[in-house]
Amino acid sequence: MRYRALLLTTSMLGALAATIPASAQEGIEVVTVTARQRSESLQTVPVSVTALSPAQMEKMFVRDMTDLTRSAPGVIVEAVGAINRTAAVLYSRGIGYSGIDQAIDPSVGVSVDGLFYPRNLGMLQQMFDASGVEILRGPQGTLYGKNTTGGVIKITTNAPVQGVYSLEGYLKMGNYGRSDYGAVINIPLTDTLAFRLAAQSQYSDGYVKNTYVNPTTGTPATSRDRFLSGDDVKTFRGSLQWEPNDKFTGRVTFVYIKDRSDSAGGQNGSYTTAGQPPGYGTNNATGTSPVPIQTADTVGATNPGFGMPGGPTSAFTVQRNYPNDDRGDNFYGTMNLSWHAPWFDVESTTGFQATHQFTYSDFDDTGSPLFETFTQKKERYFQQDIRLLSNDNDARFTWAAGIFFNNYWFRTTQTFTTLLAVLTPTEIDGVSLPMLCGSE
């Protein structure tokens, strides 16, 4: 019995050893990051960084940057939601910014192939054909953009591969009309020049139903406006990489993102007071007669909000009378040059952005035209980054020097449509007004 037990134990250990990957048996896998603009081991780099490989992102089913929230502690990546759905809400170590103001630098920056995004608008990147993501805790303003006290999300896309023909694709189907598909093709043009094209489409009908019926004509919402919160995004990325020798590499990338997504669907959370319809308050001067604060009495008809008696009972059924549209056209371009000299490396990143956003927002979230706005935003951005870096990482002293220049221009046009009357303080002195607008 003693010999049989020993033989059984030996067999089990042998089976266990056979299931352990060879890399794990040899030692800890070396993960290389470029958090300090140079290739270093994740184990030794003196920066708080979370690195994600393409295999890890595939297992996490990462579609866009919002799926990175669960990958790093203390990091939050969300969409703004109510307006400009490509705008990102980024927080790291409790520092961040949730607005879409084009005059404020984000506290957590985003860098794609070295191109820094100057504002939250357009930051929600699609992660298709990404070669890796590094989430760096802040502050990072010295090496990445400016004012990035919270940190930086650094995204790198796959470069063209010399001497390899390849074609990849995927298809995803789901409920609510979900249909995603994409393809990547890599073509070597010469012995030193290669081309890569990545294209994808993401579409869904939306999960919020719009039951609005025009009270005058009796017609329901159009097919475009019948469902909200859907997405319709097409992304095209083309890259050329030139490697004439082992000392120099040049890469040019152009990206076009066509966004024709729905507006966000929201519920009105307003309430009524003392049986009065929304939009009316009590005149405290007399304590009796209600004071109308809307120009049309029909708008003041009883219209309680979600969760109120007589109001909507489903959070996913709304009445939106304003057009449904949250679209954008985004163009990006980068040129990355790298030259390896005997004592140092020279790297250059030249980039530009041109974005154009249109958004219809029904802020009152009702079937009445209480508070609606149309916003048009344009951005132009240019940057030039030149770096000199020592290339002996094993030396006792390493150094980096560089120059960073950027230029940012924007223009915002916003038009409001409202039936709210403009009253002077004397007309509503002492009046407690009910809340008119919910949030999308």
Secondary structure, DSSP 8 states (H G I E B T S, - for coil): -HHHHHHHHHHHHHHHHHHS-HHHHH-----EE-TTSS-EETTT-SS-EEEE-HHHHHHTT--BGGGGGGGSTTEEEEE--SS-TT-EEEEETTEEE----TTS--SEEEEETTEE--SSTT---B-TTEEEEEEEES--TTTSSS---SEEEEEEE----TT--EEEEEEEE-STT-EEEEEEEEEE-SSSEEEEEEEEEEE---SEEE--B-TTT--B--TTTSEES--EEEEEEEEEEE-SSSSEEEEEEEEEEEEEE-----B-----BTTB-TTEEE-TTTSSSEEE-BS-GGGGS----TTSTTS---TTEE---S---EEEEEEEEEEEEEEE-SSEEEEEEEEEEEEEEEEEEETT-SSS-SEEEEEEEEEEEEEEEEEEEE--TTSS---EEEEEEEEEEEEEEEEEEE-B----TTTTTT--------B-
